[in-house]
Amino acid sequence: MAVKITVQKNGQKKTPWRQRVSLRWALVLTTVLCALGAFLLIALESWGLEWARDALYLKYITPYYADESETGEYYSVSPDGTVLYVEATMPYAYVDPDTGEIYPIETTSPTLFIPAGPLRFFYKNVGQIALCAFVITAALAFLADAWWFYHWKIKKPLAILNQAAQKIGQSDLDFHVESPSADELGKLCQSFETMRASLEENNRALWDAVEERKRLNAAFSHDLRTPLTVLQGYSDLLLDALPSGDLSPEKTVDTVLTMQRSLTRLQRYVESMNSLQRLEDLEPQKSTVPFSTLCAQLEETGKILRKEQGFHFASQGEGNVFLDSELLFQVYENLLSNAGRYAKGNIWVTAEREGTALSLTVTDDGPGFPPAALKRAAEPYYRADRSPNPEGELHFGLGLYLCRVLCQKHGGSLEIGNAPEGGARITARFSV
């Protein structure tokens, strides 16, 4: 229901006066006009009733009055032209023009000469009829006033508000409450629109929060899988090597320490995810780590994840790096997991430090990214291949998205591409 707009000469838009009149003045206007109409109609009814009464009087009663002649005698003329004289002692009497019968005025009602039926009833009760007509006219004027005011000022806004309330009650906020006027009800419609817009915004924010929580839960499940795989690999190594004595005490301690670091990282990760409302709110917890130690841990983790499959690690650089190692390992393990899903047999990892930047490049010998995936692979829930992996697990399309967000939180970026010799190549960069 659009508001009708008129344009003034100066170019400014202005609503018609009918829509700008307030409810109070609209009621005053309709009441005055209807009262004026009722007054004119009552005056017309009064004149009409008086005219009808006079017509009956002239037609039926006047012929019975005696006329005075020049000689002082009273007479009456019958329809056939016969002159009937009345006694001088009864000058004020009714005389039947047909029979000459005389009716004293004092004892004769003039309605006697009007034919019995509706005409006589009307003549005798014209006062009561007028009163009833006036009352009916006033009632009709009141009803006309109410009808006019309702259709002018109330009906349209009430229909808009009723429809809006029904839609809001059905949780349907995809509409707009238009204001049909500039009066109080029009302002109420504007308030309804403000309320609807606020509800829609709150619902959208609530929906976004629910979606963000779903995304966090999916990311949580996704990132827990790889560290658990690492722990499973270390536990399998200990179970196989300890009974046979193939594992030296030093290697055993190193393996247990690595498992402890993984468990500590998982614990901190769980705590951070429980307190996190949005993935983008994650803040890196940086510390100084020797680059060589970091590379050794990266290589060891890669071997555990790849097990007996081809894994090649190379590093370039030295010194210390200032970063969140847990965040880096989340990115690294996600990249290895993604590469392992598509690699035919080999994965190459290169860790390189250049100045204040650290880059991790993961390359596989798989089919590489199709053209569409090169643009959308880092989008949340995007999956170029929707089939399960060889283990029967269906991935959620969150791995590369999480890597991109974490790299950006660490002042870096994520670069997705294909190697010249074939296969996918992903480079994660961190500011250290």
LOKOL-130021 format. One line per field, with one value per residue (C-alpha): z, y, x; residue number from 1; residue in one letter. Coordinates in steps of 0.2 Angstrom, whole numbers, plus 5000, padded with zeros to 4 digits. Layout:
<atoms>
zz	[Z  ...]
yy	[Y  ...]
xx	[X  ...]
seq	[NUM  ...]
type	[A  ...]
</atoms>
This chain:
<atoms>
zz	[5000  4994  5000  4986  4984  4976  4970  4975  4963  4972  4969  4987  4989  5000  5004  5000  5014  5016  5023  5033  5043  5061  5068  5079  5066  5054  5066  5069  5050  5046  5061  5056  5038  5042  5055  5042  5030  5043  5046  5028  5026  5041  5035  5018  5027  5037  5022  5012  5026  5028  5010  5010  5024  5016  5000  5009  5018  5002  4993  5006  5019  5011  5000  5016  5022  5019  5010  5014  5000  4997  5006  5022  5019  5020  5006  4998  4980  4977  4963  4951  4953  4965  4978  4996  5009  5027  5041  5047  5065  5060  5049  5055  5050  5037  5023  5013  4995  4989  5001  5009  5026  5039  5052  5066  5068  5087  5086  5070  5066  5049  5047  5045  5027  5022  5016  5029  5027  5025  5020  5035  5046  5039  5042  5060  5064  5054  5070  5076  5058  5057  5074  5068  5052  5061  5073  5059  5049  5064  5066  5048  5049  5064  5055  5039  5050  5058  5041  5033  5047  5047  5029  5028  5043  5051  5039  5028  5043  5053  5039  5037  5055  5056  5042  5049  5066  5058  5048  5063  5073  5059  5061  5043  5043  5024  5021  5024  5034  5023  5030  5021  5030  5040  5055  5071  5064  5050  5063  5072  5055  5055  5072  5067  5053  5065  5076  5061  5055  5073  5074  5057  5062  5078  5070  5057  5071  5080  5064  5061  5079  5076  5060  5068  5082  5069  5060  5076  5081  5063  5064  5082  5076  5060  5070  5083  5070  5065  5082  5088  5073  5078  5096  5089  5078  5093  5104  5090  5089  5108  5108  5094  5099  5118  5120  5108  5115  5098  5105  5114  5131  5123  5108  5121  5131  5115  5109  5126  5127  5109  5114  5130  5119  5108  5123  5130  5113  5112  5130  5126  5110  5118  5131  5118  5107  5122  5126  5108  5101  5083  5074  5069  5088  5090  5095  5093  5108  5102  5110  5104  5096  5088  5069  5069  5083  5075  5058  5068  5075  5059  5050  5064  5064  5045  5046  5059  5049  5032  5041  5027  5013  5004  5014  5010  5021  5018  5027  5024  5037  5055  5071  5082  5076  5087  5083  5090  5087  5091  5078  5065  5069  5066  5049  5045  5050  5040  5025  5027  5029  5014  5003  5010  5004  4985  4984  4974  4984  4989  4998  4999  5013  5013  5028  5024  5034  5026  5037  5047  5037  5038  5024  5024  5007  5005  4987  4982  4967  4965  4952  4958  4960  4946  4940  4950  4966  4964  4967  4980  4989  5005  5006  5021  5017  4999  4993  4975  4978  4988  4989  5005  5007  5006  5025  5021  5030  5022  5025  5028  5017  5031  5031  5019  5026  5044  5037  5029  5044  5055  5043  5043  5062  5062  5050  5035  5020  5012  4993  4984  4967  4957  4954  4937  4936  4942  4959  4972  4980  4995  5004  5021  5027  5044  5051  5064]
yy	[5000  5014  5032  5044  5058  5075  5087  5105  5119  5120  5101  5095  5081  5083  5071  5076  5086  5072  5061  5075  5079  5073  5061  5074  5087  5073  5069  5087  5090  5074  5078  5096  5092  5078  5089  5102  5090  5083  5101  5104  5088  5091  5108  5101  5087  5101  5111  5095  5090  5107  5108  5091  5096  5113  5104  5092  5107  5116  5101  5094  5106  5124  5119  5117  5135  5148  5164  5181  5190  5209  5209  5201  5184  5168  5156  5141  5135  5116  5107  5110  5129  5130  5143  5138  5151  5149  5157  5174  5167  5153  5162  5151  5134  5121  5119  5103  5109  5094  5093  5110  5102  5114  5108  5120  5123  5122  5104  5098  5092  5097  5080  5074  5080  5071  5053  5040  5031  5036  5054  5057  5048  5059  5075  5071  5065  5076  5082  5065  5060  5075  5071  5053  5059  5071  5057  5045  5059  5063  5044  5042  5057  5050  5033  5042  5052  5036  5027  5042  5044  5025  5023  5039  5037  5020  5006  5006  5009  4996  4983  4986  4984  4969  4961  4966  4958  4942  4941  4945  4932  4919  4924  4931  4948  4949  4963  4982  4991  5006  5022  5027  5044  5056  5056  5047  5030  5033  5036  5020  5011  5019  5013  4996  4996  5002  4987  4975  4981  4979  4961  4957  4963  4954  4938  4940  4943  4928  4917  4923  4919  4901  4899  4905  4893  4879  4884  4884  4867  4860  4868  4861  4844  4846  4852  4839  4825  4828  4830  4814  4805  4811  4805  4788  4787  4790  4778  4764  4767  4765  4749  4742  4747  4746  4727  4723  4735  4743  4761  4769  4778  4794  4791  4786  4802  4812  4803  4805  4824  4826  4817  4829  4844  4838  4835  4852  4860  4850  4856  4874  4872  4865  4879  4893  4886  4884  4903  4909  4916  4919  4911  4929  4933  4921  4930  4922  4918  4921  4915  4913  4896  4891  4889  4872  4865  4871  4862  4846  4846  4849  4835  4823  4827  4825  4808  4802  4808  4801  4784  4773  4785  4797  4812  4824  4839  4853  4869  4885  4898  4900  4909  4911  4915  4924  4915  4905  4888  4880  4891  4886  4868  4869  4876  4864  4849  4855  4857  4840  4832  4841  4836  4818  4817  4820  4815  4799  4795  4809  4826  4839  4852  4866  4878  4894  4909  4926  4941  4943  4931  4912  4902  4884  4876  4860  4851  4835  4824  4824  4831  4848  4861  4864  4882  4885  4878  4890  4905  4897  4883  4894  4898  4890  4874  4874  4856  4853  4835  4829  4811  4803  4800  4782  4780  4784  4801  4816  4832  4848  4860  4870  4865  4878  4891  4889  4890  4906  4914  4908  4915  4931  4932  4929  4944  4932  4925  4909  4906  4892  4886  4872  4866  4868  4849  4845  4843  4856  4869  4879  4891  4898  4913  4920  4936  4931]
xx	[5000  5010  5008  5002  5015  5012  5026  5026  5032  5049  5052  5049  5037  5022  5008  4990  4981  4969  4983  4991  4975  4976  4963  4956  4953  4947  4933  4929  4928  4917  4906  4903  4899  4888  4879  4877  4870  4858  4852  4849  4840  4829  4825  4820  4810  4801  4797  4791  4779  4772  4769  4760  4749  4745  4740  4729  4721  4718  4711  4700  4696  4696  4680  4670  4673  4659  4663  4655  4646  4644  4627  4635  4628  4639  4638  4646  4647  4644  4653  4639  4639  4624  4626  4622  4618  4622  4613  4620  4620  4633  4646  4660  4653  4658  4646  4646  4647  4637  4623  4623  4624  4631  4645  4648  4667  4667  4661  4668  4686  4693  4700  4683  4683  4699  4696  4699  4716  4734  4730  4719  4732  4746  4736  4732  4750  4761  4770  4774  4780  4791  4799  4802  4810  4821  4827  4830  4839  4851  4854  4859  4870  4879  4881  4887  4900  4906  4907  4916  4929  4932  4935  4945  4956  4955  4951  4967  4980  4970  4971  4990  4993  4983  4992  5009  5004  4999  5015  5026  5016  5020  5039  5038  5048  5051  5040  5038  5025  5020  5013  4996  4995  5005  4992  4993  4989  5002  5015  5010  5013  5030  5033  5028  5040  5054  5049  5049  5066  5073  5066  5072  5090  5089  5084  5097  5110  5103  5104  5122  5127  5119  5128  5144  5142  5139  5154  5164  5158  5162  5180  5182  5178  5189  5204  5203  5204  5222  5230  5221  5228  5246  5243  5236  5252  5264  5254  5255  5274  5276  5265  5275  5293  5293  5289  5303  5315  5318  5315  5329  5326  5330  5318  5305  5306  5306  5290  5282  5286  5279  5263  5263  5264  5250  5239  5243  5239  5223  5218  5222  5212  5197  5197  5199  5185  5173  5176  5176  5160  5167  5181  5187  5189  5203  5219  5237  5247  5265  5281  5299  5304  5320  5317  5327  5316  5300  5306  5310  5293  5285  5294  5290  5272  5272  5280  5267  5252  5259  5264  5272  5267  5279  5283  5297  5302  5314  5318  5328  5332  5339  5337  5322  5304  5291  5274  5259  5266  5249  5241  5254  5252  5233  5237  5250  5240  5225  5236  5243  5226  5220  5235  5234  5216  5221  5239  5243  5258  5269  5268  5282  5283  5295  5297  5306  5310  5314  5316  5300  5290  5288  5281  5275  5272  5263  5263  5255  5256  5237  5226  5227  5213  5200  5199  5183  5191  5206  5194  5183  5193  5195  5177  5168  5159  5165  5169  5174  5173  5158  5163  5170  5188  5195  5191  5173  5174  5165  5174  5165  5175  5182  5200  5207  5195  5201  5219  5216  5207  5222  5235  5226  5225  5244  5247  5250  5240  5235  5240  5231  5237  5244  5262  5269  5273  5255  5247  5240  5252  5247  5258  5254  5263  5265  5272  5286]
seq	[1  2  3  4  5  6  7  8  9  10  11  12  13  14  15  16  17  18  19  20  21  22  23  24  25  26  27  28  29  30  31  32  33  34  35  36  37  38  39  40  41  42  43  44  45  46  47  48  49  50  51  52  53  54  55  56  57  58  59  60  61  62  63  64  65  66  67  68  69  70  71  72  73  74  75  76  77  78  79  80  81  82  83  84  85  86  87  88  89  90  91  92  93  94  95  96  97  98  99  100  101  102  103  104  105  106  107  108  109  110  111  112  113  114  115  116  117  118  119  120  121  122  123  124  125  126  127  128  129  130  131  132  133  134  135  136  137  138  139  140  141  142  143  144  145  146  147  148  149  150  151  152  153  154  155  156  157  158  159  160  161  162  163  164  165  166  167  168  169  170  171  172  173  174  175  176  177  178  179  180  181  182  183  184  185  186  187  188  189  190  191  192  193  194  195  196  197  198  199  200  201  202  203  204  205  206  207  208  209  210  211  212  213  214  215  216  217  218  219  220  221  222  223  224  225  226  227  228  229  230  231  232  233  234  235  236  237  238  239  240  241  242  243  244  245  246  247  248  249  250  251  252  253  254  255  256  257  258  259  260  261  262  263  264  265  266  267  268  269  270  271  272  273  274  275  276  277  278  279  280  281  282  283  284  285  286  287  288  289  290  291  292  293  294  295  296  297  298  299  300  301  302  303  304  305  306  307  308  309  310  311  312  313  314  315  316  317  318  319  320  321  322  323  324  325  326  327  328  329  330  331  332  333  334  335  336  337  338  339  340  341  342  343  344  345  346  347  348  349  350  351  352  353  354  355  356  357  358  359  360  361  362  363  364  365  366  367  368  369  370  371  372  373  374  375  376  377  378  379  380  381  382  383  384  385  386  387  388  389  390  391  392  393  394  395  396  397  398  399  400  401  402  403  404  405  406  407  408  409  410  411  412  413  414  415  416  417  418  419  420  421  422  423  424  425  426  427  428  429  430  431  432]
type	[M  A  V  K  I  T  V  Q  K  N  G  Q  K  K  T  P  W  R  Q  R  V  S  L  R  W  A  L  V  L  T  T  V  L  C  A  L  G  A  F  L  L  I  A  L  E  S  W  G  L  E  W  A  R  D  A  L  Y  L  K  Y  I  T  P  Y  Y  A  D  E  S  E  T  G  E  Y  Y  S  V  S  P  D  G  T  V  L  Y  V  E  A  T  M  P  Y  A  Y  V  D  P  D  T  G  E  I  Y  P  I  E  T  T  S  P  T  L  F  I  P  A  G  P  L  R  F  F  Y  K  N  V  G  Q  I  A  L  C  A  F  V  I  T  A  A  L  A  F  L  A  D  A  W  W  F  Y  H  W  K  I  K  K  P  L  A  I  L  N  Q  A  A  Q  K  I  G  Q  S  D  L  D  F  H  V  E  S  P  S  A  D  E  L  G  K  L  C  Q  S  F  E  T  M  R  A  S  L  E  E  N  N  R  A  L  W  D  A  V  E  E  R  K  R  L  N  A  A  F  S  H  D  L  R  T  P  L  T  V  L  Q  G  Y  S  D  L  L  L  D  A  L  P  S  G  D  L  S  P  E  K  T  V  D  T  V  L  T  M  Q  R  S  L  T  R  L  Q  R  Y  V  E  S  M  N  S  L  Q  R  L  E  D  L  E  P  Q  K  S  T  V  P  F  S  T  L  C  A  Q  L  E  E  T  G  K  I  L  R  K  E  Q  G  F  H  F  A  S  Q  G  E  G  N  V  F  L  D  S  E  L  L  F  Q  V  Y  E  N  L  L  S  N  A  G  R  Y  A  K  G  N  I  W  V  T  A  E  R  E  G  T  A  L  S  L  T  V  T  D  D  G  P  G  F  P  P  A  A  L  K  R  A  A  E  P  Y  Y  R  A  D  R  S  P  N  P  E  G  E  L  H  F  G  L  G  L  Y  L  C  R  V  L  C  Q  K  H  G  G  S  L  E  I  G  N  A  P  E  G  G  A  R  I  T  A  R  F  S  V]
</atoms>
